[in-house]
Amino acid sequence: MRFTLRQMQVFVEIARSENVSRAAEALALSQSAASAALAELENQFDQQLFDRNGKRLRLNEQGSLLLPHAVELLDRAEEIEALLRGERGLGSLRVGATLTIGNYLLPLIVSNFLQAHPESRVRLQVHNTATIAGMLRHHEIDLGLVEGQVVDAELEAEPWVEDELVVFCAPGHRLAPRGRVDFAEIADQPWILRERGSGTRATFDAALRQWPGGIVPRLELEHTEAVKRAVESGLGLGCLSRLALRDAFRRGSLVALETPGLDLRRRFSFVWHRGKYHSAAIRQFLADCRAFTAGAQRSDQIPLPPVA
């Protein structure tokens, strides 16, 4: 072969960071060594893989075609190296999850996974759906678990488990005793919502498409717990996953307001880069996720230990 694994490593890391210096740092190489490896790769095959704009390098069409194959090659090479070292573990795994999944489900799933496979390593990052999709496109993570709909030609999604949002308020709110309201009664209320780009906000906005005029949020927050605290303090109404609110409803610190006129259903999904090689670690982790939610029709029906 005319290329080396080191050249592939440099190519992939530059594609992720769009910068030779950052790629070299990530690979513990000098900048000159990283630049030389990329130059050799491009010169050997007389193919330019990046468009140059100052210090920034962006994949061109040829580089974009090569990237998923290069990532798969490196993933398989890591498995081969582990076998040659005599290791029988599953290897490392980089997982990205949206906030509801990352805060309420994945800590338990990852804990079970690591207890069963103590030789493995999992790096978990929690962001909104738009950020997770971007990380998958740049091959910064192996697998995404998201709440929002992902429509991207580079990514492949597989349904996992159903979920549903619910409108809620503080127990002292004047509507709290009602338990069930028409949206017309609450449209002009102050709203505390997740930020745009989150799957939760996308589902809420989609449910309001038939509502003339929409609503104007009083406050937009990037964290589920911050939304809950703001609503508890009486700032307004919120709308989050029933899973995230289950313990608060049980304690009585928040109250559900059922809204039959709004379709707030959605589903959690697995997402990966199209053509991504599913290593043994990915396959086992997906199986563990499915087993964890088996038998639950909806996310808030998954048996979880209560939070005090």
C-alpha positions in Angstrom: 0.0 0.0 0.0 1.2 3.5 -0.8 -0.4 5.2 2.2 0.2 4.6 6.0 -2.0 4.5 9.0 -0.2 7.6 10.3 -1.2 9.5 7.2 -4.8 8.4 7.7 -4.7 9.5 11.3 -3.4 13.0 10.3 -5.9 13.3 7.5 -8.9 12.4 9.8 -7.7 14.7 12.7 -7.3 17.6 10.3 -10.7 17.0 8.9 -12.2 17.1 12.4 -10.3 20.2 13.5 -9.9 22.0 10.2 -6.5 23.1 11.5 -3.1 21.5 11.2 -1.8 22.8 14.6 -4.8 21.5 16.5 -4.6 18.1 14.7 -0.9 17.8 15.5 -1.5 18.6 19.1 -4.2 15.9 19.3 -1.9 13.3 17.8 1.2 14.4 19.9 3.1 15.4 16.7 5.0 18.5 15.7 3.1 20.8 13.3 5.8 20.1 10.6 5.3 16.4 10.9 1.6 16.6 10.6 1.9 18.9 7.5 4.4 16.6 6.0 2.2 13.5 6.4 -0.8 15.3 4.7 1.4 16.6 1.9 2.9 13.1 1.3 -0.6 11.6 1.2 -1.9 14.2 -1.3 1.3 14.1 -3.5 1.5 10.3 -3.6 -2.0 10.1 -5.2 -1.9 13.5 -6.9 -5.2 14.4 -5.1 -5.9 17.5 -3.1 -8.2 16.6 -0.1 -8.7 20.0 1.4 -9.5 23.6 0.3 -7.1 26.0 1.9 -8.2 29.3 3.4 -5.3 30.7 5.5 -4.7 28.3 8.4 -8.1 26.7 7.9 -8.5 23.6 5.9 -11.9 22.4 4.8 -12.6 19.1 3.2 -13.3 19.2 -0.6 -15.4 16.7 -2.4 -12.6 14.2 -2.7 -11.8 14.5 1.0 -15.4 14.2 2.0 -15.6 10.9 0.1 -12.5 9.6 1.7 -13.2 10.6 5.3 -15.8 7.9 6.3 -13.5 5.2 4.8 -10.5 6.5 6.6 -12.4 6.6 10.0 -13.5 3.0 9.4 -10.0 1.9 8.6 -8.6 3.4 11.8 -11.4 1.9 13.9 -10.7 -1.6 12.5 -6.9 -1.0 12.9 -7.5 -0.2 16.6 -9.4 -3.5 17.0 -6.6 -5.4 15.3 -4.0 -3.7 17.5 -5.9 -4.6 20.6 -6.1 -8.3 19.5 -2.4 -8.3 18.8 -1.8 -7.0 22.4 -3.8 -9.8 23.7 -6.8 -7.7 24.8 -10.2 -9.1 24.7 -12.2 -6.1 25.7 -14.6 -4.0 23.6 -12.3 -0.9 23.4 -13.2 2.8 23.8 -16.5 4.5 22.8 -17.3 8.1 22.2 -21.0 8.9 22.8 -22.9 12.1 22.4 -26.4 12.5 24.0 -29.0 15.2 24.2 -29.9 16.6 27.7 -32.9 14.5 28.7 -31.2 11.2 27.6 -27.8 12.2 28.9 -29.1 13.3 32.3 -31.8 10.7 33.1 -30.9 7.5 31.1 -27.3 7.3 30.0 -25.7 7.5 33.5 -27.3 4.2 34.4 -26.7 2.6 30.9 -23.1 3.6 30.9 -22.6 2.4 34.5 -24.0 -1.0 33.6 -21.9 -1.1 30.4 -18.7 -0.4 32.3 -19.4 -2.8 35.1 -19.9 -5.6 32.5 -16.8 -4.5 30.5 -14.4 -2.9 33.0 -11.6 -2.8 30.4 -13.6 -0.4 28.2 -13.7 3.4 28.3 -16.6 5.6 27.5 -16.4 9.3 26.8 -19.9 10.9 27.2 -20.7 14.4 26.0 -24.1 16.0 26.5 -25.3 18.8 24.1 -28.5 19.7 22.2 -29.5 17.9 19.1 -28.0 20.3 16.6 -24.6 20.1 18.3 -24.7 16.3 18.5 -25.5 16.2 14.7 -22.5 18.4 14.0 -20.2 16.3 16.0 -21.3 13.2 14.1 -20.8 14.9 10.8 -17.2 15.7 11.9 -16.6 12.2 13.3 -15.9 13.6 16.7 -18.2 11.0 18.3 -19.1 7.4 17.3 -22.7 7.4 18.3 -25.4 9.9 19.1 -28.6 9.5 21.2 -31.0 12.3 20.5 -34.5 13.6 21.3 -34.9 15.8 18.2 -35.5 14.8 14.6 -32.3 14.6 12.6 -32.7 15.2 8.9 -29.2 15.0 7.3 -28.0 13.1 4.3 -24.7 12.3 6.0 -26.4 10.7 9.1 -28.5 7.7 9.7 -31.1 7.5 12.5 -32.8 4.5 14.1 -35.8 4.8 16.4 -35.3 3.8 20.0 -38.1 4.6 22.4 -41.2 6.9 22.4 -41.2 10.0 24.5 -43.7 12.8 25.2 -43.5 16.4 26.4 -45.9 17.8 28.9 -46.7 21.4 29.9 -46.2 22.1 33.7 -46.4 24.8 36.3 -45.6 25.5 39.9 -48.0 24.0 42.5 -49.0 27.5 43.5 -50.0 28.6 40.0 -53.7 29.4 39.6 -54.0 26.7 36.9 -52.4 24.0 39.0 -55.6 22.6 40.5 -57.1 22.2 37.0 -54.7 19.6 35.7 -56.2 19.8 32.2 -56.4 23.0 30.1 -57.1 24.2 26.6 -54.0 25.8 25.0 -56.1 29.0 24.4 -56.1 29.4 28.1 -52.3 29.4 28.5 -51.0 30.7 25.1 -50.5 34.2 26.6 -48.9 33.0 29.8 -45.1 33.6 30.3 -43.2 30.6 29.1 -39.8 29.2 30.2 -38.5 27.1 27.3 -35.4 25.3 26.1 -33.2 27.0 23.5 -33.7 26.7 19.7 -31.6 23.9 18.4 -32.7 21.5 21.2 -35.0 18.6 20.3 -37.4 19.6 23.1 -37.8 23.1 21.6 -38.3 21.7 18.1 -41.1 19.4 19.3 -42.8 22.2 21.2 -42.6 24.6 18.2 -43.9 21.9 15.8 -46.9 21.3 18.1 -47.7 25.0 17.9 -47.7 25.3 14.1 -51.5 25.3 14.0 -51.7 28.0 16.7 -52.1 31.5 15.1 -49.5 33.9 16.3 -47.4 31.4 18.3 -46.0 32.4 21.6 -43.2 34.6 22.8 -40.9 32.9 25.5 -40.2 34.9 28.6 -37.0 33.0 29.1 -34.9 30.5 27.1 -32.5 28.2 28.9 -30.0 25.6 27.7 -30.5 23.2 30.6 -33.5 21.1 31.6 -32.9 21.5 35.3 -32.7 25.3 34.9 -36.1 25.3 33.2 -37.6 23.3 36.1 -36.1 25.6 38.7 -37.4 28.7 36.9 -40.9 27.2 36.7 -40.8 26.1 40.4 -40.0 29.7 41.3 -43.1 30.9 39.6 -41.7 32.6 36.5 -44.1 30.9 34.1 -45.1 27.7 32.4 -42.6 25.1 31.0 -42.7 22.2 28.6 -40.3 19.3 29.0 -40.2 15.5 28.7 -42.3 13.6 31.1 -39.2 11.6 31.9 -37.4 14.7 33.1 -40.4 15.7 35.3 -41.3 12.3 36.7 -39.7 12.8 40.2 -40.8 16.4 40.4 -44.4 15.3 39.8 -44.1 12.6 42.4 -42.7 15.0 45.0 -45.4 17.6 44.1 -42.8 20.4 43.4 -44.2 20.7 39.9 -47.7 20.0 38.5 -48.6 18.6 35.0 -51.1 20.5 32.8 -52.5 18.2 30.3 -53.2 19.8 26.9 -55.2 17.5 24.7 -55.1 19.9 21.8 -51.3 19.7 21.4 -49.4 16.8 19.9 -46.3 16.7 22.0 -45.2 13.1 21.2 -41.7 12.4 19.8 -39.2 9.6 20.0 -35.6 9.1 21.1 -33.3 7.8 18.4 -29.8 6.4 17.8 -27.9 8.4 15.2 -24.5 7.6 13.5 -22.6 8.8 10.5 -23.9 7.0 7.4 -21.6 4.1 6.6 -20.0 4.2 10.1 -18.3 1.0 11.0 -20.0 -0.5 14.0 -17.3 -1.8 16.3 -17.9 -4.4 18.9 -18.2 -1.6 21.5 -20.9 0.2 19.5 -22.8 -3.0 18.8 -22.8 -4.0 22.5 -23.7 -0.5 23.7 -26.7 -0.3 21.3 -27.9 -3.7 22.6 -27.6 -2.5 26.2 -29.6 0.6 25.4 -32.4 -1.5 23.8 -32.4 -3.9 26.7 -32.6 -1.1 29.2 -35.8 0.3 27.7 -37.4 -3.1 26.7 -41.0 -3.3 27.7 -41.5 0.4 28.1 -44.0 2.0 25.8 -42.8 5.5 26.7 -39.6 6.9 28.3 -41.3 7.8 31.6 -42.4 4.2 32.0 -38.8 2.9 32.1 -38.1 1.6 35.6 -35.5 4.0 37.2 -34.5 4.6 40.8 -36.4 7.6 42.2 -34.4 10.8 42.9 -35.0 12.3 46.4 
